[in-house]
């Protein structure tokens, strides 16, 4: 990991932050003025930049602007005295990650820097994945229609409503629309900001979207920019828009109408140049008839509608997607990619995949870990996929969704995990009894435990416990967007416990 850069003319501030960060195992590089930082950027780059706002020989605001021009994705934290809050607000307009008021609590300062580092690392992973992976795959006529629509919309900033079942790839389409639009090309480099309106509690969603002023509510210790401000000049993707609370729909309509909004607790109107792309798996016309969705907002969003087909309507894409996901999983795990027989592919093609492309990706990840040989046979497939005879590509009877249990929680990513579960405790011991009655993920756990026990694995308990805890914590972090304290609270464990577990399970890599 690259070092944290600290810029401050006050030697005592640099010294305190250096020592505190070094105790947290971060490498640090310090500067006394902005000029030296800009020179150093010619040969090096920080993971996070922490800069004072007022220094002899240059302004932290000017430094922020110049650094963002060269490294748009670099998180920059601006340190400021309370008298400088007006300047700090302007810093956000220049793309600052957060500001740190002086005098600051050292523990909170380190926590803020750590959060910026985590965000930077996530961005690096996403950028690397985006550079190596094709945006979308599909030769089926239904997907070719989607590709053509993306092409026709490539030079437009019109609002788009994407509809489709869960797991069908709506965010991928939104990212493609952004990337190929004037906002996402190499010259403009506008941000793509995504938010799942169904995953954030109602009382927090307004602040997430529009930001809040310092002191707007209990716990609002600093001013915070919302997603609309973060997406200025780019695209805001509102996933699961059908679940947005009714009162917030009114505020969203106002922004879409005139581009103005207020932070929570704010009195100054703000404007944001944002293209909105919305997505839902729900029937919005039905939601309007039921009174759960504003009709005027529906018409505002429904300028261009793009329907994404479920995987069962594009079965001819299953073989190429399977091979792609097997190669992707192998690369992520650092192992040799497995091959799959035609007979096993026929089983996959015949399956209806109620979880769509996301479920197929989970299956391939499961096979990469669980299949015993390098060549995947039909018998190696998860039990849920073996319940019928293989059939050719054309459509056929629908398999009941209730017959499909989630894959092993140790393998599936957070988006596919079963509902929240209690800490492991005696779970493994009681799984066999409960699985017969409850089925689902407990049945998967029973099968995996039996397999390990029968193969004589000497660390069955340790293996399953680590996998369970890792998945549970990772899911909580996904729900809270990486906020550890909030994740610990939702899980019912302490802050120190979740920090220790993250380190023990290697989740901070």
N, C-alpha and C positions, 0 to 999 in steps of 0.2 A: 504494500500500500504506500502511496505517496505521502510526503510529510504534510503536517499542518503548518501553514505560514501565518505568523503573527506580525502585524504592522502597528507600531505605536512608538511615539517619541519618548514615552515614559518608561524608563528602564525597569522600574519596579513592577509595572504591569506585565512587561514582557517576561521578567524573571518568574513571577508567580504563575503565570499561565504555562510557561515552559515546564516548570517543575511538576505542576499538576498533571499536565498532559503526558509527560514522561512516566509518571507513576502509573498512568493508564495504558502504558505500552505504546503510545503514539510517538512517532518521530516528529521533531519540531524544527522549524527554521524561522529565525526572527529578523525583522527589519526595523529600522528607525524612521524611515521615510518612504513615500510612495515611489520616488525615483528609482531607488534600488530594487524595488519589487518589479517594476517594469523592465529593468535591465535583466533581472534574474529570469523573467518569463521567456526570454529568448532561448534559454537552454534548459529550463526545468518547468514543472507545473505542480501546484499543490493539490492535495485532495480537498482541502477546505481553506479558504482565506478568511482570517479574522483581522479586521482593520479598524483603527480609531477613525473618528470622523474629522477631527481637526488636528492637523500636525504642521509644524514648520516645514515649508518646502512642498506643500501639496495638500489637497483635500481628499478625504476618504471617499466622498461622493464622486469626484473626478476619477479617482483610481478605480472605483466600482465600474463606471461607464467604460473605461478603457479595457479593464480586465474582461468584462462581459462581451466586448467586441471581439476579443481574441479567443475566449473560452466561454461560450454562452451557457454551458451546462455546469459551470463551476459554482458551488454554493459559496456565497460571500456573506459573512456575518459582520454587521457594522456595530462597533462599540461607540456609545455616546453618553455624555452627561445628561441629566434630566432636562437641563436648559436647552438641549439640542434636539428635543423630540420633533420639532417641526422639520429639521433637516433629516431626521431619521425617516419621517414619513416620505419625504422626497426620495430617500434611498430606495424605498420599496418600488417606486416608479422605475428606478433603474435596474430592478431585478434582484435586490438583496434577498437572501434567504430568510434572515431574521435580524433583529437588532438586539443588542445587549446593553441595557442601561448601566451606567456607572454611578455609584459604586455597586459592583455586582457580587452576588453570592457565588463563591467559587464552585460549589457543587452544582448549582444550576447552570453555570457557565459551561462546565465540562459536559453536562448532560445535553445542552444545546449543541455544542460542538460535535458530540457523539451522534446526535440525531442528524446533523448535517453530513457527517461522514457516511452514515448508513444510507441516506438519500443519494449521495454521490455514488456509492458502490452499486446501489440498485440501478441508477441511470447507466452506469458503465456496463452492467450485465445486459440491460435492455438494448443498449446501443450495439453491443457485440452480437447479440442474438439477431437484431434487425439487420446487421450487415452481412450475416452469414446465411440467413434463412430467406427463402422466397416469401413474399407477402402472403400469397394465398395459392392454393393448388386446386385444380379442378378442370377436367375435360368434359364433364357432363353438360348438356345443353342448358340446364337451369343455371349452372355456375357461369357459363359463357355469357348468358344474359346479364348476370351481375357484373362481370368484367366490362362488358360493353357499356353498362350504365355508369360505372366508375369513370370510364374513358370519356363519356359524353359530359360528365359533370366536372371534369378535371380543371377546366378553366373558369369554373363558376364558384361563387361564394354563397349560393342559395342554401337555405335550411333544408336538411334531409332528415326524414324519419325512417329508420331501419327497423323492420319487423322480422321476427323469426323466433324459433324455439330456443330455449336455453341451451347453450353449448354449441350453437351453430356457427359462431364466429362473427357476431355483430361488431365487436370492437375492432377486429381485424379489418372489416370493411370501412369502419370510421377512420382508422389510421390510414388506410389506403386513400380514402377521399381527401384527407388532410395532406398527405405526402404529395399527391399529384395535383394539388390546388396551388394557386399563387402564394398562399400562406405557408405552405410546407416545403416549397422548393428550396434549392441550395442557397439562392440569393436572399430570400426573405427569412428563412429559418425561424418561422413562427412556432410557438410552443403548441404541443398537443396535450391537453389536460383532460383526464378522464375521472369521472366520479359516478359511483353506483348509488343512486338515490335510495335504493331499497336496503342498502347495507349500513346506513348511518341513522342513528336514532333521530326522531323528529326534532327534539329540542336542540340537537347539534347541527342539523342539516342547514339551517338558515345561516349560521356562522360559517360553515364550510363553503357555502356558495358565495356569500356576499362579504365575508370577513366581519371583524368586530373591532370596536374601539377599546382602548384600555379602560377598564372599570365598567364595561357595558353590562357585565353580570358577574356573579361570584366565580372567581378563578380566572377572570380575564385580566391577567397582570400586565399584558403587553398588547399593543395594537397588532392585529393580524390581518393579512390580506386574504381575501377569499378566492375561490376558483376563478371567478370572472376576472378579477384583476390579474391573476397569474396567467390567464389565457389571452391577455391583451395582445392583439396582433396575430393571434393564432386561432386554434379551434378548441371549443369546449364540448366534450362528449358526455352527454347525460344518459347514462345507462339505466334501464328499468324506470323510465320516466312515468309509466303508468302507476307506480307506487308512490309518487310524490304527494305529500300532504296537500289538502285542498287549499289551505291558506297560503302556502308557499307558491302554489300555481299562480296565484294572483300577482305575486312579486315577480315571478319569472316572466309572466306576460308583459309586465311593465318594461322589463329590461329588453325583451324582444321587440317591443313597440318603439321605444325611443332611445334605447341604449343606456339609460340612466338607472342608477341604483344607489342605495345607502348601505353603509356598513351597519351592523347591529349596534345600536347606541350612538350612531353618527347622525349629524345634521347637515353635512355637506354632501350634495349630490356628486356622484362619480360617474364617469363615462368609460366604457370599455369597448374597443373595436374587436368583437368576438364573433366568429362563426359558430353557430350551435348545430350540433348533430345529435339527435336523440334516438334512443332505441328502446324497444319493449318486446316482451313475449306475449303481452296481453292484447285483447281486442279493444282498442281504444274507443271505437264507436259504441261498443257495448258499455264500456265504462262511462261514456258520456250519457247514454240513455239511463244508466243507473244512478246518475248524479254524483259519481265519484271522480269525474274529470271534467274540467271546464271546456265547454264547446269552443269558446273563442280561442283558448290556448291550443286545442286540438287543430283547429284550422290554421293557426299561426305556425305550428310545427309541421303540419302535413302539406308542405309546399311540394316536395318531391318525396314519394314513398318508394322505398327499395325493399323488396321482400327477399330474404335469404332462405333458400330451400333447406329443409332438414336433410340429414344424411341419407335417410331411406328413399329420398327422391333423387339421389345421385349416387346410386350403388356402384356405378362404373368407376367412381373415384376412390372407392375403398382400397383396392390393391395399391395404388400409387401413394395414397395417404398412409397406409400401413407401413410400407417400406420407408417412407420419409420419417415417420415417427419412431420406428425402430432405430434408424440411424441417428436420429436426434437424441433419443434416450441413451444410446450407447456412448455418444460423445459426452453427454452430461455426466455419466457415471464413470467415464474413463475405461470402458471395456470394448471388446470387439463387437461390432454389430451382428445381430443374429439374422439368419435367413428364415424364410417361412415357405412352407410347401404350398402347392396349388390347392391341395385338399383343405388345408387350414384356412387359406384365403377364401375358399368357397363358403366355409362356415361363417367367416366374418362378413362376407358379402350378403349372406342370407339373413343376418341378424338386423333388427330394425333400429338399434342404437337410440333409445329414447333420450340419452344424454348427448347425442349427436357427435360432432367432431371431437369435442372435449372428452367424451367417454371413450372414443376410439384411441385417443392419445393416452388416456389412462391405461387402457388395455395393453398398449404397446410398451408402456413403462413397466407394467406388471410383468409382462412376458420377458422383458430384458433382465429383470431380476430373478423371476421365479422359474422360467422354463429351464429344465435340467440340461438340455443339449444346445448346440449352436444352431441346429436346424429345428424349427418349431413345427411340430406335428399337431393334428387336430386334438389329440389327447392332452396336449400341453395347454390348451386354451382354458381360461377361467371357467368354472362349472356353469356359470350363468349363460355361457355362449354355446353350451353343448346340449341344449334341450330340444333340438329339432333336427330334421334331415337337411343336409345341404341342398341348395337349390340354385338355379342359374340367376343371372343378373336381373331379368325383369321383375317388377314388383309382385308381391304376393301377400298372403294374410299377415296381419299385424300381430306381433308377439305382445302379449299383455305386459304393460309396464310394471305391474306388480311382481312380475317374475324376475325382474332384474334387481339384484342387490348391489350396493356400492362395492367397489373393489376394496382390497385390503387397505385399511387406513394408513398402513405404513408406507404404501407406495403412492396412493393417489395424492395429487396436489390439493391445496386448501379449497379450491372452488368445487371439488367433487366429494368433499368429506361429508360423512353422515352427521346428524345433529349433535350438538355439544354433549359430552359425556363426562361422568364424574372421574376423579383421579383413579388410577388403576387399582390400587389396593388389592382387594380379593377378586378383581374382575376376571382375570385369567382362570382362576380356580373355579369360578361359578359359570364360566362361559358355556360349558358343555350342557349344563342344566337349562340355562336361559335360551340357548340357541335353538333348541328343539321347539320352544314355544314362540320365541320372537323372530327367528330367522334373520335375514338381512346381514348386517355387518358382524353380528355375533356368530353367525354361521360361518362367515369367512374366517373369523378369528379361530373358531373351533378347528376348521380344516388346516389352517396354517400351524396351529399348536400341535395337532396330531401329526402333521408331516414332520415337524422338527423333532417331536418325541420319538417317532418311529425310526428316524434316521440316526438317532443317538446323539443329537446335538447336546453338548454338555452345558450350554448357556441359554437354554430356552427362555427362562424367566427374564434374564438380562436383555436378550435380543428383543423380545416382544415389548418389554417395558420401555426400552429406549425408543423403539419405533412409535409406540403409542404416545409417549410424552412429547416426542419431537413433532408428531403430526398435530397434536392438540395445541401446543404452543405456537407452531407455525400458522395454524388456522386463526388463532386469536390475534396474532400480529398482523395477519392479512386483513382481518375485520377492522382492526384499529389503525390500519395504515402504518404499522411499525411503531406505534406508541406503546412502549413497554409497560409503563405504569398503568395505563388504561387496560392493556391486555391482562395484566396480573389481576386487576380488580374484577374483570369479567370472569376470569377463571377461578376466582376465590382464593388466590394465593398471594403471598407477599412479594413486594418489589425485589427484595434480595433473593428470594427463591427463584423468580423467573430469570433474573440476571445470571444466577449460578447455573441454572439448567441450560440456558442458552449457550453458555460457555462449555459446559460439560458435553452437550449434544452437538457441538460444532455448528450451531445455527447462525453464528455471527460471521461466518466466513464469506 
